[in-house]
């Protein structure tokens, strides 16, 4: 049986007792300010792959997007390569590095990295494929890391906040 609890930022408990279940996770910045609600759908395959669909067919929030990275990146280098992305002064000051989506990778890892190293969720679900280690058993936790961006007159995407990691606890 697959059981999952979404905690910390969500301030709610979601237990997956069926092969597929949806949860709305509330994202907060590091100062505990509410940013937006991110729909997540969890589904387990027979090949030990947890598929997490992030977003749905509705726009997340006005002028906001959620960003996730499949590998760590230097913020300055990332912005130099992606000219349509900016960052607020406070974001640049606090976050020189952009962390990977998966912040703890002992028993689970990203199965399929993102084509450009990142994905943006505005509308429409984005899949994340996580491979569970074959030796994993019992209860374990991992954390998902997200960033929020808005738009302004100069850039379509301005990174404004690093979200507190979302804790996922699994019984496997």
C-alpha positions in Angstrom: 0.0 0.0 0.0 1.2 3.5 -0.8 0.6 6.1 1.8 1.8 9.6 1.6 1.5 12.6 3.9 2.1 16.1 2.6 3.3 18.3 5.5 5.1 21.4 6.7 3.9 24.1 4.2 0.7 22.4 3.4 -0.5 22.3 7.0 -2.7 19.4 5.9 -2.4 15.7 5.7 -2.9 13.7 2.5 -2.8 10.0 2.6 -2.7 8.2 -0.7 -4.6 4.9 -0.4 -5.4 4.5 -4.1 -3.1 4.3 -7.1 -3.9 7.9 -7.9 -4.9 10.9 -5.7 -5.0 14.6 -5.9 -4.0 17.2 -3.3 -3.9 21.0 -3.2 -0.7 22.1 -1.5 -0.3 25.6 -0.2 3.1 27.1 -0.9 4.7 29.6 1.6 7.9 31.6 1.3 10.7 31.4 3.8 9.0 34.1 5.9 5.8 32.0 6.1 3.8 34.2 3.8 1.2 32.4 1.7 2.1 32.5 -2.1 -0.3 30.2 -3.9 -1.9 26.8 -4.0 -0.3 24.2 -6.2 -2.4 21.2 -7.3 -0.5 17.9 -7.1 -1.6 14.5 -8.4 0.4 11.5 -7.1 0.4 8.1 -9.0 2.6 5.1 -8.4 3.6 2.8 -11.3 4.5 -0.9 -11.1 8.2 0.0 -11.9 8.7 1.9 -8.5 8.2 5.3 -10.2 6.2 7.9 -8.4 4.6 10.2 -11.0 3.8 13.7 -9.6 1.7 15.9 -11.8 2.0 19.5 -10.8 -0.7 22.0 -11.7 -3.9 21.3 -13.6 -5.9 22.9 -16.4 -6.5 26.1 -14.5 -4.1 29.0 -14.2 -2.3 28.9 -10.8 -2.6 32.6 -9.9 -2.6 36.0 -11.6 0.8 36.8 -13.0 2.4 34.0 -11.0 4.3 30.8 -12.0 6.0 28.0 -10.1 9.5 27.0 -11.1 11.3 23.7 -10.4 14.8 22.6 -11.3 16.1 19.1 -11.9 19.6 20.1 -11.0 21.3 22.9 -9.0 22.1 26.0 -10.9 23.9 29.2 -10.2 21.3 32.1 -10.3 23.6 34.5 -12.2 24.5 31.9 -14.8 20.9 30.9 -15.2 19.7 34.5 -15.8 22.6 35.1 -18.2 21.4 32.1 -20.3 17.7 32.8 -20.0 17.3 36.4 -20.9 13.5 36.4 -20.3 14.1 35.7 -16.6 14.8 38.3 -13.9 14.9 38.3 -10.1 14.1 40.8 -7.5 17.0 42.4 -5.7 16.2 40.6 -2.4 15.9 37.3 -4.2 19.3 37.8 -5.8 20.8 38.7 -2.4 19.4 35.7 -0.6 19.6 33.0 -3.3 22.8 32.7 -5.3 22.0 29.1 -6.1 18.8 27.5 -7.4 18.2 24.1 -5.7 17.1 20.9 -7.3 13.4 20.0 -7.0 14.3 17.0 -4.9 16.1 18.2 -1.8 16.8 14.8 -0.2 17.8 12.0 -2.5 18.7 9.0 -0.4 15.7 6.7 -1.2 14.2 8.5 -4.1 15.7 10.4 -7.1 14.6 12.2 -10.2 14.1 9.6 -12.8 13.9 11.8 -15.8 15.6 15.2 -15.7 14.0 18.3 -17.3 15.1 19.1 -20.9 16.4 22.6 -20.0 17.1 21.7 -16.4 14.0 23.5 -15.3 10.2 23.5 -15.7 7.7 26.3 -15.3 4.1 25.7 -14.2 1.6 28.3 -15.3 -1.3 26.2 -16.5 -1.5 22.6 -17.5 0.1 19.9 -15.5 3.8 19.2 -15.6 5.0 15.6 -14.8 7.8 14.8 -12.4 9.1 11.2 -12.5 10.7 10.1 -9.2 12.4 6.7 -9.0 12.1 4.9 -5.6 15.2 2.9 -4.7 14.6 -0.8 -4.8 15.9 -1.2 -1.3 13.5 1.4 0.2 11.0 0.1 2.6 9.0 1.4 5.6 8.4 5.1 6.1 10.7 7.7 4.6 10.5 11.4 3.7 11.7 13.5 0.9 11.3 17.2 0.1 10.1 19.1 -3.0 11.6 22.5 -3.6 9.7 25.2 -5.6 10.2 28.8 -6.6 7.6 31.4 -7.5 7.9 34.1 -10.2 5.7 37.0 -11.3 5.9 39.1 -14.4 6.7 42.8 -14.8 7.0 45.2 -17.7 10.7 44.2 -18.4 10.5 40.4 -17.9 7.8 37.8 -18.3 9.3 35.9 -15.3 10.8 37.5 -12.2 11.8 35.1 -9.5 10.5 36.5 -6.3 10.4 33.7 -3.7 11.9 30.4 -2.7 9.2 28.3 -1.1 9.7 26.4 2.0 10.3 22.7 1.0 7.2 20.5 0.9 7.7 17.4 2.9 6.4 14.1 1.4 6.3 11.2 3.8 5.8 7.7 2.3 5.1 4.3 3.6 6.4 2.0 1.0 
